[in-house]
Amino acid sequence: MTEDSRATRPTPPTPCSTAPGTGTAGAAPAHPVGDRTVFLLAHTGRPAAVRSAELVVQGLLRCGIGVRVLADEAADLPLPDPVEKVTAKPDAAEGCELLVVLGGDGTLLRGAEFARASGVPMLGVNLGRVGFLAEAERDDLDKVVDRVVSRAYEVEERMTLDVLVRNGGLGTSGRSGGQIVHADWALNEVSVEKAARERMLEVVIEVDGRPVSSFGGDGVVCATPTGSTAYAFSAGGPVVWPEVEALLMVPISAHALFAKPLVTAPDSVLAVEVQPQTPHGVLWADGRRSVELPSGARVEVRRGAVPVRLARLHHASFTDRLVAKFALPVTGWRGAPR
């Protein structure tokens, strides 16, 4: 099964007026709230996200769909009484049929943490700049609510990464890498970076138990195809189509003759060993969670056991998404002869 092969069949639209631009935030729903619940996550620091959240809540409640939000965000959102408020635990989206995220890339990655923990599909509405994980823009709010109400979306799975950090001791075999001191996961990428600007991070990179190269630099990014358009792309890595199952290893500003990006098999195990004589490094997961690495740490990255499920509204190809998100010039294209 590929990452895009697991899909749900859309159901016929429900006869419900979901135009979110009407009504007031405190208005009672037109239909009693039933068994369906949508988890809503918004970047409440942005006025546009607050207003968008208000409109989405209005539309969903009007069609009898319950809404759940985080309690620490509720104070910043104009919400009617039927909205459920929960604490920000990993399983906060448990029991919901969909997780709708309003915000930029950072908010979408935050939403992915809840989506992965509960197995709930995530539908992103981009209120930021690029928003590769988002499926809609702010102008599409009417359409988003309609599609949610009628369940007119498909679900695809995206590969994740599992990462283990071992201390600088020796294992039972006498090789480097002793006890596990930290474990994490990522949807986009795991990066091993230098902690001090004035010093390079000396590392050895490894694939499937064999060394590939050693160099000094700013660090190394290990990414999924989903993350190939994020940090790995900025570091000079290739764009990988989401349907391709692979892992990426991209050096960051490496001072070396051979420091090219690597694309490996999806079941490969990637490792970055920080040389003991180098200053401590830092491990980042999706740019959201970080931990300081002990001296001589070994970081192991492999395909994640649990994917993240994304809800899709469009059948547009990734090529079209790439061109649109990066505003790539395609003037002069004629296409294949018909």
N, C-alpha and C positions, 0 to 999 in steps of 0.2 A: 504494500500500500504506500503510495506517495503522499507527500504532505498535503496535496490538494484533492485527494480522492475521496475523503470522507465528507459527504455533503448531506444536507437535509433537503427534502423536497418542499418547495414553497406551497402554502395552502391558499385557497381563494381568499380574496379580501373580505373583511367583515364589514357589514353595513353600518359604519360608524363614522361620524364627522370628526376628523382628527385635526382639523386646521388649528395649529397651536397659537395662531395669532389672535384668537378671540378669547373672550372670557377674562376673569381675573384670577390671581393666584389663590385667593381664598374661596373661590367658587366651589360648590359641591360638585362631584362628578356626575355626569349625565347618566351613567350606569353604575350600579353598585360594584364595588371592587370585588373581583372574584378570586379564583385560585392562581391566576397568572401574576407574577411579580417580576419587575425589571429593576436591577441594581443600577443606580445612577451615580457616576463619579465625575466631579467637575473641578476645574482649576478656579477655586473661588477667589483667588487673587486677581482675576481678570474680570472686569465688568461685563465683557461680552459673554464670558462663560456663565456668569450668574444669570444674565438675561436669557441665554439659551437654555439653561437648566430650567428656568421658570416656564418657558414655553413648552419644553418637552414634558415636564410634569403635568401641565395643564392638559396636553393632548392625550397622554396615557390615561390619566384619571378619568377623563371624559369618556373613554372607551372601556372603563371598568377594569383597567390593568393597574395593579398595585405598584407602588414605587418605594424603593428602599434606598436610603442614603446613609452616609457616615454621620454619626452624631456630632463630631467636631467640625463638620462642614455645614450642618443644618442651620447654625446661627447666622451664617452668611448668605443663606438662601431664603427667599420668600416662599415658604412652603405651607400648603394647607394641612389640616389635621390628619387626613388619611395617610400621609406619608410616614413610612416606618423608619425609625432611626436606630442604627446599630453601632457598636463600637468597632474600631478599626482593627479587627483580628483577621488573620489569614483566611478564615472561613466565612468572612462577612457576606459573601455572595452566595453562600450555600442555599440551595432551594430555589434560586432565581432561574429564569429561563434565558436571561440575557444580561450582559453587563454593557451599559452604554457609557462611553467616556467622552467628555467634552473638554478639549484642551490641546496642548501641543505634544511634542514627542515625549517630554518628561512625564506628563500626566498619563499618556498612553502606556508608558513602561510601568508606571505605578499601578495602573489598572491591570496590567498583565500579571502582577503579583497575586491579585485577588482571583483573576481568571484561572491561573494555573492551579491554585490551591483548591478551587471548587470544581474545576472542569467546565465552568460556564463559558460560553462563547462571548468574545468581546467585540463590540462594534464601536469604532472610533469616529468621532466627528472632529475634524481638524480646526483648531482655532489658533494654531501657531504658524510657523513658516513653511516647513516641508511636509511633515506628517506622513511619512511613508506607510506607517501602520494604519492610518486613518482610512476610512472607506467613504467618507462624505465631508463636505465643507459646510460652513455655517449657513449658507444660503439654501442648503438641502434639508433643513430641519423638518419641513412639512413632509417631505418624502421619507425621511428617517422614521418619523412617528407612524406614518401609514404602513411602511414595510414591517415595523415591529408589531403593530397591531395584527396584520394579516399573516405574520410569520413568513413574509416573502423575502427570505434571504437564505443563503447557503453557508455552510460552515466548513472551513478548511483547517487543517492542523499545521502548525509551524514547529520546526525543530527547535529544541532548546539545548543548553549546555549544562552539564554538571561539573563542578570544579572541587577539587580537594587540595588543601595546602598541607604539606608535610614539613616538619621542622628540619633543621640542618643536621640531624644525627644520622646514624647508619642503621639500615634495616637489617633483618636477620641474614640476608645474603651478603652483607658487608658493603652493599652499594649505598649511594647517597639517598636520602629520603627516609626519615624515620617515622615517628608517630604523626597521625593526622591531627592537626591543630585547628582546622577550620574547614567547613564545607558550605558551598553556596550553589547558586544556579544563575543562568542568564538567558534571556531571549535573544538579545542582539550580540553581546560580546562580553568576554572576560579579558581584562587588560592587566598586565604586570608592568608597573611604571616606577620610575625613580621617585624617591621622596624628596630629594634635594636638587634644586635647579642647577647648582654649580658642579655637580658630579654626575658622571655617566653611570648607568646601571650595567654591570658586566653580567652577561647571561650565556647559557648554553641552551639551545633549543633542540628538542628531541621529537621524533615521530615513531610510534610503535616500538618503543624500547631501544631505538638506535639514534645516536647523536647526528645532527645535521650540520650545525655551525655554532660558533661562539663569536660574540661581538659585544661591544659597548655601545650604548645608545640611550634613548629615552624609555625604551621598554618594548613590549610585544603585545599585540592584540590577537586573541583567538576568537573567531566569530562564526556565526551561523550564516546561511544564505540571507536570512532576514536582516542580519546585521551588516551585510556586505555594503549596504548603502549608508551606513552610519559612521562610527569611528574608524572602522577598517578602511572605508573609502577615503576618509580624510588622510589616513596614513599611507595611501598609495595602493591599496588593495583593489582587486577586481570586483566588478559588479557581477553577482551570481543570481541567476533566476531562481525564484522560490521553489520551483518544481525540482531543482537539482538538489540531491542529497549529498552534502559535502561539508567539510570543516575547513576553515581558513586560519592561517597563521601569518600575521603581517608584522614585521619589525617596524618600530617607530624611530625614525631618524637615526638609523644604525650607522656607526662608523666602521664600515666593512666593505670589502669588495663584493662579497656575496651576501646580500641581505634582501633577497627578492621575496615577494609574497608566495606562500605555498597553499595549494588546494589539495586536500587529502580525502581519503575515503570517509564516509560517514561513520564507520565503526572504528576509525583510527583513534589512538590515544595520543594526545599532544602533551608535551611537558616543557616547562620553562624552569631551569635551575638557575637560581641567583648565586653567583660566585661568593664564597664566604668573605673575601677581602673587600667586597663592594659595600657601599652604604645600604642600609635597609631600604627595601622597596615597599610598594603599596599595591594591593590587589583591589581592583574595582570590578563590580558586577553590574553591567548595564549603566554605569556612571551614577548609580544610586546608592549602592552599598559598598563600603570599603573596609579593609582591615590591613594593619601594618604587618609586613612579612618579617619573620625572624631571619637572622643572619644565615645565609646558605639555604634558604627555603627552596622547596621543590613544589611547583604548581602543576597539577595534572588536570587536563581538560578532556572530557569525552562527551559523546552525544547524551543529552538528557533523557532520563527515563520517562519524564512526563512532558508532553507537548503543551503548547498554548493554542487554544482554539480561537480562530478569528471568524467573525460573521462578515459575509460579503454581500453587497447589494448589486454589484456590477459584474459583468462578464468581460470587461475590458482586459486586454492582454497586459502583462507586466511591461512590455515594451512601451505601450501607450502611457502607462503610469509613470515610467521612468522619464519619458520625454516631457510629460506634463509637470512632474514634480521638480525637475531640474531645469525646466524651460530650455530644453535642448533645441538648437537650430536644425530644422529639417526642410528648409526652403530648397526647392529644386528637386525634391523627391518625386519620381514618376510612378514607381511601383512596377510590379511584374506585368508583362503584357497579358491581356485577356483574349 
